[in-house]
Amino acid sequence: MSIKIAVIQFPGANCDLDTIHVLKDVMHIDVDLIWHNYFKESKYDGVILPGGFSFGDYLRSGIIAAHSPAIDEAKIMVKDGRPVIGIC
């Protein structure tokens, strides 16, 4: 059984491409890089929310992420018991 993971890309965050590399090239997991304003949870078995702030948090990427539609979809996954991993 193969799994499909979403990696959500937020403005001002980093480590998303590193996460994609490990999942896809090292672990051989089917993965999609998803821009934060469009993410349909029903297509995925799990989601990873990469962290880190490029340029400190001057761009307020934490606030952008908190109010992003992707977070609402991730909350559905949590309620369903699907893995949601945050990287800081």
Residue, then its C-alpha position, 0 to 999 in steps of 0.5 A: m500500500s502506497i501513501k501520499i503525503a502533502v508538504i505545505q509551502f507557506p510564504g517566508a517559511n523554509c525547509d519545504l524543498d529539503t522535506i520533499h527531497v527526503l520523502k521522495d528521493v530517500m524514502h520513496i514516498d509519493v509527495d506533493l508540494i502544495w501552496h498554502n492557499y489550496f490544499k484538499e485533505s481528502k487526497y492525502d494520508g498525511v501532511i507535513l508543515p515545514g517551519g523555519f522563517s527566512f529573514g527571521d519572522y519579519l514577513r510574519s509567516g507564522i500569522i500567514a500560516a495560522h490564517s491559511p486555508a491549508i491549516d483548516e484542512a490540516k485540522i480535519m486530518v487531525k480529527d480523522g487521526r491522520p498524521v500531521i507533522g510540524i517542523c520548526 
